[in-house]
């Protein structure tokens, strides 16, 4: 008899959500975690702590730039960096304790330590081997680096080190203009750092709608971030207090050096599967180090599943959660499903940026016949009242059927607004369906309705 029906390796968003669903479905479940606390990268050194710092730094920005106009007089607050980090740590603690509570509530055994899979149906943690009918690998990802760039998490840091710097740097260089680099770069720019982003490609946020990329870069430049585009980083040199970043411009191969107090390496993430013993098991891997899975999230070894950052697709906590739920359903004999065409992405800068579905570029590549409905937040009364009139909502719909194919939002609460479009797309709605739905006034969401109206006869407030 197996000890468990399911053992999940990794207690990040994908793993712990999957564990809860397994338990709800009547499966005897355990979860293995190598960290001291549950919640994975997201809760400990990723999504949650970065949002705390983004919120704190945004409040500072509002006090410095907008309080006076609202009649809120007085000296702008000074930054107590230690207290800000303590607030961030308290936020982490509340969330990780919440996950611990959920494990107890759902009678899920938590096994602390690093897992090895010696064979199908067995998970070893330390000297103890646990038997199980099924294994779900949810071990997540780790920061990727570049050749010649040595991370010490003090001067040359990943996102992990950037969340606990000893002091606010005067000068920061961010290598990579993706989500992580721009979020943390904007935090330090608001806190007074001179931030320069060095990006290999010619546009920020690769894969995003090109019009949004251009608008977003202009807004970030206006906020004080500097950009060096088309630059290939060759190496970094660091001493105890400073670092130099050597890069070569792709357009002319000219070599340059930029100096900083802190260098943030934000060149993406890679699957973390070290020490699991996947080679010995014969689990098929992709050339990029991802675990190959079938439509049921099962590997080529029966009874071993994988979800989240270790498999193909965007490395997003909510994508991992959906896959965790679906894998649990599959194991329980039900039909798990993930609609990969309706997974939103969000960047939590200010303004926020959110997207779902197709971009204009992907639709052109597919030869699709589409139409665009756009509405600026400058026409939204609520946004103007709170100094958030920059940005727009853009909806892409099929020209013949009016079915919504994608949406892109740059503006206030974009990360929340995108979800009404997600629900609409999940139900196969048309832009007209969205346009004919009554939206409360005054809300930011009216901008989404106006963009939907613009797919038809035209927006009202444009």
Buried (B, 14 or more C-beta within 10 A) or exposed (E): EBBBBBBBBBBBBBBBBBBBBBBEBEBBBBBBBBBEBBBBBBBBBBBBBBBBBBBBBBEBBBBEEEBEEEEEEEEEEEBEEEEBBEBBBEBBEEBBEEBBEBBEEBEBBBBBEBBBBEBBBBBBBEEEEBEBBBBBBBBBBBBBBBEEBBBEEBBBBBBBBBBEBEEBBEBBBBBBBBBBBBBBBBBBBBBBBBBBBBBBBEBBBBEBBEBBBEBBBEBBEEBBBBBBBBBBBBEBBBEEEBBBBBBBBBEEEEEEEBEBBBBBBBBBBBBBBEEBBBEEBEBEBEEEBBBEBEEEBBBEBEBBBBBBBBBEBEBBBBBBBBBBBBBBBBBBEEEBEBEEEBBBBBBBBBBBBBBBBBBBBBBEEEEBEBBBBBBBBBBBEBBEEEEBBBBBBBBBBBBEEBBBBBBBBBBBBBBBBBBBBBEBBEEEBBBBBBBEBEBEEEBBBBBBBBBBBBBBEEBEBE
